[in-house]
Amino acid sequence: MRDPVTATPNTTTIAGAAPAAPAFTANEPRPSPAKGWIMVGMLFLAGILSVIDRAALNILVDPVRGDLGISDEQIGLLQGLAFGLFYAFMGLPMGLLADRISRRNLIAGGIALWSVATIGSGLAQTFGWLFSARLLVGLGEAALGPAAISLIADLFAPERRGRPISVYMMGQGLANGIAISVTGLLVATASAGTFDGLPFVGHLVPWRMVFVIFGAIGLLVAAIMLLITREPPRQDTAVQGVPRTPGAAEAAYLWRNRAVLVPLYLAFALVFTVAYGSMSWAPTMLIRSYGADAAFMASFLGPVSIVFSAFGPLLGGTLLDRAMRSGNTMTRFAILTLAPLFALPSIFAVVSSDLHVASIMIASSNAVFSVIGTVMFATLQSVVPPRMRGSSISLTLVLNTILGASLGPLLVATFTQRVLQDENLVGWSIASVCLPFVLISAGLYALSWRAMRKARASGTSECAALIDGELD
């Protein structure tokens, strides 16, 4: 077992790898568990807000489309590309920043930026204005993922990271259900005239009011985070040698370990193509095909989604922690390989003849994607060196955004508009677009699992050395 204060890594040269691992400095003690969980609580809130600001648009498709006079494809661009453009291109720079500056400040600044942009979304008068506001939402949210996971890695020891990561991921999972319920409730009550005459929001139509309220809440959370949390000391920090171009060492590591990492990253991106594609259009499918309304979204779909979202991360975190304590470090690859298949019911919800059953099938995917996200992020923290914890997560954000957030909603919209040519068949568009991605992602995770088994047997992989070193 490595000494927790003066951790010294194995310096044996791995064939085909860098000559030797760098020396590590003596670690400062980790913050107390109470301080660690306060930070996790703030990350939990930030995760909720980051998804709500995106997911609200999924509930408001038809009001926004009618008010601005735009098409389904333009809505698909707003759901995906508009958010994803800056989110993708700024993902890696944000990850590199998270490895070098105060992660707390980076997250608080990101929350403030995306919250202001969300308010701007509610005030948009044209498609171009709304597109620009969604770009800035993506820019702000690019800071959260890399910095949050890196913070958790420094707040908790490897055998205790599963549950904190799962709580953070649970916030993002719960957010979809919360967005459905709160957005539906706000729309229903605003349509009844409840907010008429209130300052700032009383004069706005319901969909605009929703964005302004969510943005204002985000600004409050950013201020609270700066007031009650502190940046923790970084653990297992390598002694700096000759300066290198930012990102050069990270790229070299990824290339040396590509047999494990490339299918791992691609599988996750394809999973999120399914997640964004299906969840962006599922509420609209219920409205168009089953006659659901805002009140139903608030009273049924939202709460059911919250239940599944709460269950998924806790299940993923518990499985991870048990696997670590039992020494079964490879269990995480088995989970990742099988989990995508459990999303099949949600993408085929359209086959149900009952609104409530279809809603439950849709909501079940919240648990599935939460399990995958929790296990994937914890796995990445185990197969990359400490200096890459932020950038390893940011790379997932880049790929997930380019393939998932940008393409998923747009592919479904394009299939509906240009292939099926009937907006009421959007449910069949979801099934047609998402099924291939589910099957391919499971296959890619299996390839990564096989590559890791071979690497452990041959002793020629830094990833294998790191994942085995967790139990030294």
MOQUI-V7822 format. One record per pair of residues at least 12 apart in sequence whose ideal C-beta (glycine too) atoms are under 8 Angstrom apart, sorted by sequence separation. I is the first residue (numbers start at 0). J is the second residue. D is the distance in Angstrom with one decimal. If there is no record, write none. Layout:
i->{I	I}
j->{J	J}
d->{D	D}
This chain:
i->{8	93	119	120	151	199	200	318	319	348	379	451	455	8	119	120	151	347	348	379	415	418	60	63	194	282	411	414	7	8	117	189	190	285	345	451	7	93	116	119	120	148	151	189	318	344	345	376	379	412	6	116	345	411	414	56	116	282	345	346	411	414	116	117	148	186	189	315	344	345	376	5	6	115	116	147	185	186	344	375	4	5	56	57	411	4	56	113	116	341	342	345	410	411	3	112	113	116	185	186	4	113	185	53	113	114	341	342	407	112	113	341	342	407	112	113	182	185	111	339	53	110	338	109	108	109	109	338	339	109	110	338	108	109	106	334	335	338	105	106	109	335	106	334	335	105	106	103	331	335	102	97	102	96	331	332	102	103	331	81	89	93	97	102	77	81	85	89	93	97	84	85	87	96	331	82	86	90	94	98	77	81	82	85	86	89	93	97	314	318	73	77	81	84	85	93	328	76	82	83	86	90	311	315	319	82	86	90	303	307	311	315	319	67	77	81	85	299	303	306	307	310	311	314	315	318	67	69	304	307	308	311	312	315	316	67	82	300	304	307	308	311	312	315	319	67	295	299	303	307	311	315	312	45	49	52	288	300	304	308	312	48	52	67	300	311	291	42	49	56	281	284	290	38	45	48	52	277	284	289	48	63	273	281	291	274	277	289	266	270	273	277	285	263	270	285	266	273	285	285	154	349	384	153	348	349	153	383	153	281	349	382	150	153	348	349	384	121	152	383	53	278	346	347	382	52	277	346	381	382	121	122	381	121	278	53	121	277	346	52	121	346	381	121	122	120	121	274	49	342	343	346	118	117	118	121	49	117	120	274	343	119	342	117	118	46	117	118	271	340	45	116	270	339	114	115	339	114	117	42	46	114	270	339	340	45	114	339	114	115	175	179	190	113	114	267	337	42	187	336	339	111	187	110	111	114	186	187	42	110	267	336	42	184	335	336	110	111	183	187	110	182	183	38	39	183	263	332	335	336	108	183	184	335	107	110	182	183	39	182	183	263	332	333	38	180	181	263	332	107	179	180	183	106	107	179	180	183	35	329	332	34	35	54	58	180	181	46	50	54	57	58	103	104	179	180	46	49	103	179	180	260	329	43	47	51	55	59	178	259	329	29	30	39	43	46	47	50	54	58	62	176	177	29	42	45	46	49	50	54	58	103	176	179	180	29	43	44	47	48	51	103	104	176	256	29	36	39	43	47	51	55	59	103	176	268	276	35	39	42	46	50	54	58	102	176	177	267	271	275	279	280	101	175	176	274	275	279	47	51	176	264	268	272	273	276	277	176	252	264	267	268	271	272	276	280	173	176	252	267	271	275	276	279	280	175	265	268	269	270	271	274	275	174	264	268	269	272	273	276	277	172	173	252	268	272	276	280	287	288	172	173	271	287	172	249	288	66	248	249	272	287	288	328	169	172	248	328	66	169	172	249	253	284	328	62	169	249	283	284	328	62	63	168	169	62	168	169	246	326	280	284	166	323	59	165	168	237	323	165	237	280	281	236	237	280	59	95	165	166	235	236	95	162	165	234	164	165	233	277	3	163	276	55	95	161	162	165	55	91	161	162	164	161	276	277	161	276	52	55	161	162	160	161	273	276	52	159	272	51	52	158	161	273	272	273	48	52	158	157	158	270	269	270	273	48	48	269	270	269	48	266	267	266	269	45	266	44	266	266	265	266	41	45	263	262	263	266	41	262	41	262	263	262	41	176	41	260	259	262	176	37	38	175	37	259	258	259	38	172	172	34	258	259	35	79	172	258	34	78	172	171	30	79	169	172	30	78	168	171	259	29	258	260	29	259	28	75	165	168	256	259	27	29	168	256	26	255	256	26	165	168	26	164	252	26	23	24	161	164	23	24	164	23	24	22	23	21	22	161	164	21	160	21	60	160	57	57	60	61	57	60	157	54	57	58	157	57	61	57	8	6	148	152	6	148	148	152	17	17	58	152	17	58	16	149	15	148	149	148	146	149	145	148	145	145	144	145	144	144	145	141	144	141	137	102	98	98	98	98	97	98	96	97	95	94	95	93	94	97	94	94	95	91	94	93	94	92	91	94	90	91	93	90	90	91	90	87	88	86	87	90	158	157	87	86	87	83	87	82	83	86	87	83	84	82	83	79	80	78	79	79	79	79	80	78	79	78	75	76	74	75	75	75	72	75	74	75	72	71	72	71	72	71	70	71	71	20	16	14	15	16	17	13	14	16	13	13	13	13	9	9	8	9	1	1	0}
j->{20	105	131	132	163	211	212	330	331	360	391	463	467	21	132	133	164	360	361	392	428	431	74	77	208	296	425	428	22	23	132	204	205	300	360	466	23	109	132	135	136	164	167	205	334	360	361	392	395	428	23	133	362	428	431	74	134	300	363	364	429	432	135	136	167	205	208	334	363	364	395	25	26	135	136	167	205	206	364	395	25	26	77	78	432	26	78	135	138	363	364	367	432	433	26	135	136	139	208	209	28	137	209	78	138	139	366	367	432	138	139	367	368	433	139	140	209	212	139	367	82	139	367	139	139	140	141	370	371	142	143	371	142	143	142	370	371	374	142	143	146	374	146	374	375	146	147	146	374	378	146	142	147	142	377	378	149	150	378	129	137	141	145	150	126	130	134	138	142	146	134	135	137	146	381	133	137	141	145	149	129	133	134	137	138	141	145	149	366	370	126	130	134	137	138	146	381	130	136	137	140	144	365	369	373	137	141	145	358	362	366	370	374	123	133	137	141	355	359	362	363	366	367	370	371	374	124	126	361	364	365	368	369	372	373	125	140	358	362	365	366	369	370	373	377	126	354	358	362	366	370	374	372	106	110	113	349	361	365	369	373	110	114	129	362	373	354	106	113	120	345	348	354	103	110	113	117	342	349	354	114	129	339	348	358	342	345	357	335	339	342	346	354	335	342	357	339	346	358	361	231	426	461	231	426	427	232	462	233	361	429	462	231	234	429	430	465	203	234	465	136	361	429	430	465	136	361	430	465	466	206	207	466	207	364	140	208	364	433	140	209	434	469	210	211	210	211	364	140	433	434	437	210	210	211	214	143	211	214	368	437	214	437	213	214	143	214	215	368	437	143	214	368	437	213	214	438	214	217	143	147	215	371	440	441	147	216	441	217	218	278	282	293	217	218	371	441	147	292	441	444	217	293	217	218	221	293	294	150	218	375	444	151	293	444	445	220	221	293	297	221	293	294	150	151	295	375	444	447	448	221	296	297	448	221	224	296	297	154	297	298	378	447	448	154	296	297	379	448	224	296	297	300	224	225	297	298	301	154	448	451	154	155	174	178	300	301	167	171	175	178	179	224	225	300	301	168	171	225	301	302	382	451	166	170	174	178	182	301	382	452	153	154	163	167	170	171	174	178	182	186	300	301	154	167	170	171	174	175	179	183	228	301	304	305	155	169	170	173	174	177	229	230	302	382	156	163	166	170	174	178	182	186	230	303	395	403	163	167	170	174	178	182	186	230	304	305	395	399	403	407	408	230	304	305	403	404	408	177	181	306	394	398	402	403	406	407	307	383	395	398	399	402	403	407	411	305	308	384	399	403	407	408	411	412	308	398	401	402	403	404	407	408	308	398	402	403	406	407	410	411	307	308	387	403	407	411	415	422	423	308	309	407	423	309	386	425	204	386	387	410	425	426	466	308	311	387	467	206	309	312	390	394	425	469	204	311	391	425	426	470	205	206	311	312	206	312	313	390	470	425	429	312	469	206	312	315	384	470	313	385	428	429	385	386	429	209	245	315	316	385	386	246	313	316	385	316	317	385	429	156	316	429	209	249	315	316	319	210	246	316	317	319	317	432	433	318	433	210	213	319	320	319	320	433	436	213	320	433	213	214	320	323	436	436	437	213	217	323	323	324	436	436	437	440	216	217	439	440	440	220	439	440	440	443	220	441	220	442	443	443	444	220	224	443	443	444	447	223	444	224	446	447	447	227	362	228	447	447	450	365	227	228	365	228	450	450	451	231	365	366	229	453	454	231	275	368	454	231	275	369	369	229	279	369	372	231	279	369	372	460	231	460	462	232	462	232	279	369	372	460	463	232	234	373	461	232	461	462	234	373	376	235	373	461	236	235	236	373	376	236	237	377	237	238	237	238	237	238	377	380	238	377	240	280	380	278	279	282	283	280	283	380	278	281	282	381	282	286	283	235	234	376	380	235	379	380	385	251	252	293	388	255	296	255	388	255	388	389	389	389	392	389	392	390	392	392	393	393	395	396	393	396	396	400	389	386	387	388	389	389	390	389	390	389	389	390	389	390	393	391	392	393	390	393	393	394	393	393	396	393	394	396	394	396	397	397	396	397	396	397	400	469	469	400	400	401	400	404	400	401	404	405	404	405	404	405	404	405	404	405	406	407	408	409	408	409	409	408	409	408	409	410	411	409	412	412	413	412	412	413	415	416	416	416	422	425	384	459	458	459	460	461	458	459	461	459	460	461	464	464	468	468	471	468	471	471}
d->{4.7	7.2	7.9	4.2	4.9	6.9	6.5	7.1	6.4	4.0	4.7	6.3	6.7	8.0	4.1	6.5	5.6	7.3	4.8	6.4	4.3	8.0	5.4	7.8	6.5	6.4	6.9	4.1	7.2	6.0	7.5	7.8	5.8	6.9	5.5	7.4	6.1	7.9	5.0	7.2	7.1	6.8	6.5	3.9	6.2	4.7	5.3	6.5	7.1	7.7	5.5	7.4	7.7	4.9	6.0	7.8	7.9	7.1	5.4	7.6	5.7	5.6	3.6	6.0	7.7	4.4	5.7	7.4	5.8	3.5	7.7	4.9	6.4	7.5	4.5	5.8	6.6	7.1	7.9	7.2	6.1	7.3	6.4	6.8	5.2	5.6	6.0	7.1	7.8	7.7	5.1	7.3	4.8	7.9	7.2	6.4	4.7	6.4	6.6	6.8	7.5	7.9	5.2	7.7	7.5	7.5	8.0	4.7	7.7	6.4	3.0	4.7	7.1	8.0	3.4	5.1	5.4	6.9	7.4	7.5	6.1	6.8	6.0	4.4	7.9	6.4	7.1	5.4	6.9	3.2	7.6	4.9	6.8	5.6	5.9	7.0	6.5	7.4	5.0	5.8	8.0	5.7	5.0	5.0	6.5	5.0	6.6	7.9	5.2	7.2	3.8	7.6	7.7	7.7	6.9	7.6	5.8	7.4	4.9	7.5	7.7	4.7	4.3	5.1	7.8	4.6	5.1	5.6	4.9	4.1	5.8	7.1	7.8	8.0	7.9	4.8	3.4	5.2	3.9	6.9	6.2	3.6	7.5	4.3	7.0	4.3	5.6	5.2	7.2	7.9	5.9	6.4	5.8	6.4	3.9	7.4	7.6	7.0	5.8	6.0	6.1	8.0	6.2	6.5	7.1	4.4	4.9	7.5	6.2	5.0	3.4	4.0	6.2	7.5	5.7	7.4	6.6	6.7	5.9	7.6	5.6	5.1	6.6	5.8	7.7	7.4	7.9	5.3	7.8	7.7	4.1	7.2	4.5	7.7	5.7	6.8	7.9	4.7	4.2	4.2	6.8	3.0	7.2	3.4	5.3	5.7	7.4	6.0	4.4	4.2	4.8	5.1	7.7	6.2	8.0	6.0	6.8	7.3	5.3	6.1	5.1	6.7	7.6	6.9	6.6	7.6	6.1	7.5	7.0	8.0	7.6	7.5	7.4	7.7	5.7	7.9	4.6	7.8	6.6	4.2	7.4	7.7	7.5	7.0	7.7	8.0	6.1	6.4	7.1	5.6	5.9	5.2	6.7	7.9	7.8	6.6	7.8	6.7	6.4	7.4	5.5	2.9	7.7	5.0	6.8	5.8	7.0	7.7	5.5	4.6	6.9	4.2	6.7	4.9	7.9	6.1	6.9	6.9	7.4	7.2	7.2	7.9	5.7	5.3	5.6	5.7	7.6	5.4	6.3	5.6	7.7	6.8	5.1	4.3	6.9	7.9	6.9	6.5	4.3	7.6	7.0	6.4	6.0	3.1	7.3	4.6	4.1	7.1	4.9	7.8	7.7	6.9	6.6	5.4	5.2	7.0	5.5	7.9	7.7	4.8	6.3	7.8	5.6	5.5	3.6	7.1	3.6	6.9	7.7	6.8	5.9	7.5	7.0	5.2	7.8	6.6	7.9	4.5	6.5	8.0	7.3	7.3	5.6	4.7	5.7	7.2	7.6	4.5	3.0	7.3	6.4	6.7	7.4	6.6	4.7	7.4	7.2	4.7	7.9	5.9	7.3	7.5	4.6	5.5	6.2	6.8	4.3	5.0	7.0	7.8	5.3	4.3	7.4	7.8	4.3	4.8	6.0	4.4	4.3	6.3	4.0	7.8	6.6	6.2	6.7	7.5	7.7	6.9	7.7	5.8	7.7	3.5	4.2	7.5	4.8	7.1	7.2	3.2	7.4	7.8	7.7	7.4	6.6	7.0	6.1	7.2	7.6	7.8	3.7	4.9	5.1	4.9	7.8	6.9	5.1	7.3	7.8	6.3	3.9	7.3	6.2	7.8	6.0	6.4	6.8	7.9	7.5	5.7	5.0	5.2	7.7	6.0	6.9	7.6	5.3	2.7	7.3	6.8	7.6	3.8	6.3	7.3	6.9	5.7	4.6	5.0	5.3	6.8	7.8	6.8	7.1	7.1	6.1	4.9	5.9	3.4	7.1	3.4	3.7	4.4	7.7	7.8	6.9	6.3	4.8	7.4	4.1	7.3	6.1	7.3	6.4	5.6	5.0	5.8	7.2	7.3	7.1	6.7	6.2	7.4	6.3	6.9	7.4	6.8	7.5	7.3	7.5	5.5	3.8	4.3	4.4	5.0	7.5	4.7	7.3	7.5	7.8	7.1	6.2	7.2	6.6	6.8	7.9	7.5	6.4	3.1	6.4	5.6	4.2	4.8	6.7	6.8	4.6	5.6	3.5	6.5	5.0	4.0	6.3	7.5	7.7	6.4	4.0	5.3	7.9	7.7	7.7	7.6	6.9	6.4	7.2	5.1	7.2	4.5	3.1	4.9	5.5	5.3	7.1	6.4	3.2	3.5	6.0	6.9	7.3	6.4	7.1	7.4	6.5	7.7	7.1	7.2	5.7	7.7	5.6	4.2	7.7	6.0	7.0	6.0	7.7	7.9	4.4	6.5	5.8	4.5	4.9	7.9	6.2	6.0	3.5	6.1	7.2	5.0	7.4	8.0	7.4	6.8	7.2	5.3	7.8	6.2	5.5	5.4	6.6	5.7	7.9	7.0	6.9	6.1	5.8	4.9	7.7	4.8	6.4	7.4	7.4	7.8	6.0	4.3	6.5	6.9	5.6	8.0	3.7	4.4	4.4	6.7	7.3	5.7	5.4	6.6	6.8	7.0	4.4	3.9	7.3	7.4	7.8	5.8	7.0	7.2	6.8	6.8	5.6	5.8	6.7	5.3	5.5	7.4	4.3	7.7	6.2	7.9	2.7	6.8	6.5	7.6	7.5	5.1	7.4	7.9	6.7	5.5	7.9	7.6	4.4	7.7	6.6	6.8	4.2	7.4	8.0	7.2	5.6	5.3	7.8	5.5	7.8	6.3	3.6	6.3	7.9	4.0	4.5	7.7	5.7	7.4	7.5	5.6	7.4	7.0	7.0	4.9	4.8	5.6	7.2	7.1	5.0	7.0	6.4	7.5	4.6	7.9	7.4	6.8	4.9	5.6	4.7	4.0	6.1	7.9	7.6	4.5	6.9	6.5	7.6	5.3	8.0	3.6	5.3	4.5	7.5	7.3	7.6	4.3	7.2	6.8	7.3	7.1	4.8	4.2	4.3	4.2	7.4	7.2	5.7	7.6	5.5	7.1	6.6	6.6	5.2	5.8	6.3	4.7	4.1	5.2	7.4	5.3	7.6	7.4	7.7	6.3	7.7	6.6	7.1	7.1	7.8	7.5	3.9	7.6	7.7	7.4	6.6	7.7	5.0	4.7	5.6	7.3	6.6	6.9	7.7	7.0	7.7	4.8	7.9	7.6	8.0	5.0	5.9	7.8	3.8	6.9	4.6	5.7	7.3	6.6	4.7	5.0	4.7	7.1	6.5	5.7	6.9	7.7	5.2	5.2	7.5	5.6	6.7	7.7	5.3	5.9	5.8	7.2	7.0	4.2	4.8	5.9	8.0	5.9	6.1	6.6	7.9	6.8	6.7	5.1	7.5	7.0	7.4	4.8	7.9	7.5	7.7	5.2	7.0	5.4	6.8	7.3	7.8	7.9	5.3	5.2	5.4	7.8	6.5	7.5	7.5	8.0	7.7	5.1	7.6	6.1	5.5	4.5	6.4	6.7	4.3	7.5	6.4	7.2	4.1	4.6	6.8	4.4	5.2	4.1	6.9	7.5	7.0	7.6	5.1	6.4	7.6	7.5	6.2	7.3	7.0	4.2	3.3	6.0	7.6	7.6	7.1	4.5	5.6	8.0	3.8	7.2	7.4	6.3	7.5	6.5	2.5	5.7	6.9	8.0	5.2	7.7	4.5	6.5	8.0	7.1	4.1	5.8	3.9	7.4	7.7	6.7	5.0	6.7	7.7	5.0	4.0	4.7	5.0	4.1	7.9	7.9	6.9	6.8	7.1	4.1	7.4	6.0	4.0	5.1	4.7	7.9	4.4	6.7	6.4	4.2	6.6	3.8	5.1	7.7	4.5	6.3	7.8	4.0	7.9	6.9	7.1	3.3	6.4	6.9	5.0	4.5	6.0	6.0	5.6	5.1	6.9	6.3	8.0	7.7	7.8	7.7	5.9	7.9	7.8	7.3	4.7	5.2	6.2	7.1	5.7	6.3	6.7	6.8	7.4	8.0	7.8	6.1	6.5}
